[in-house]
Amino acid sequence: MKRTVLDPLAMTSSGYTAPADPARSASPHDIAGAPIATPQPAGRTRNPAAGLYTTAADYARFVIAVQRGTGLSPAAHARMLTAQIQVTDAGPESIGRRDPELRRDLAWGLGWGLATTTAGAAFWHWGDNGGTKALIVALEQPRLAVIVFANSVNGLSITRDIVATALGIAQPGLDWLGYEAYDAPVRVLARAIRAHGAAPALADYRSGRSARIPEPDLNRLGYQLAGIRRMSDAIAVLAQNVADHPASANTYDSLAEVYDQAGERDKAIANYRRSVALDPSNTHGVTELARLTGSAAPTP
């Protein structure tokens, strides 16, 4: 990487080792805005796929090189930005979804996502390391691009507006990935919970004054709250998801998992049992029930 990409493109602030000066590294932040400790991995534990330290300006040099085909043969450059495979409308859930439809506006090239936008062809990619997020969208003609690096779990929630302002287009990739906008109902609920607690926030939600939140979004919010150890709020959110989707085995499984994390063993067992009753193929629930009750898991 240093010999073939970083040095030729003068990406002098980029590499796979954290800067010696900690002040030059952005600290990731959780859903509540608190810093997340991230120890620097050493030696072979570094991950080339997700371990690049860089800056927006340095990465812009790379994007400009891709736009121009710098260092590539014309054939390789064309192939990189030519659709190799279409993607389905199911996004990250495509493997488990029956008969998903192919998207007409999204495909994958060699390394890059490709999008058909109102301004023409664009290439794009995103990054998600939990407490850090990234998005790059580049138009092929005119050669315009926007690069967003955010040191927050919530970082991608503002990128639709940034792309629209910078490039004058919508970014279908974000919709495909399922990232919520900052003003989406689940984000509004999350802010209300952080400010006032789950009880009043969910009471307002149940009043019908706000839009219903899809099951996966509410589930993800519950896990995010559990991740910052707001266990009672997490349990309340996941219990609301159970109330909204009582036929879903996954909602009971998630609630059981967080009850277990909170040390409420009996409630965890009860919800795992309900989950497995709804979906006997739920191997996670079966395994966790066996662990919590001290019984042997049935052999498949």
Secondary structure, DSSP 4 states (H G I P E B T S, - for coil): -IIIIITTTT-TT-BSS--SSGGGSPPPB-TTS-B---PPP-GGG--TTT--B--HHHHHHHHHHHHHTTTS-HHHHHHHTS-SEEEETTGGGGGGSSSPPEEEEEEE-SSSEEEEETTEEEEEEEEE-SS-EEEEEEESSS--EEEEEE-STTGGGGHHHHHHHHHSS--HHHHHHTPPPTTSHHHHHHHHHHHH-HHHHHHHHHTTSSPPPPHHHHHHHHHHHHHTT-HHHHHHHHHHHHHH-TT-HHHHHHHHHHHHHTT-HHHHHHHHHHHHHH-TT-HHHHHHHHHHHTPPPPP-
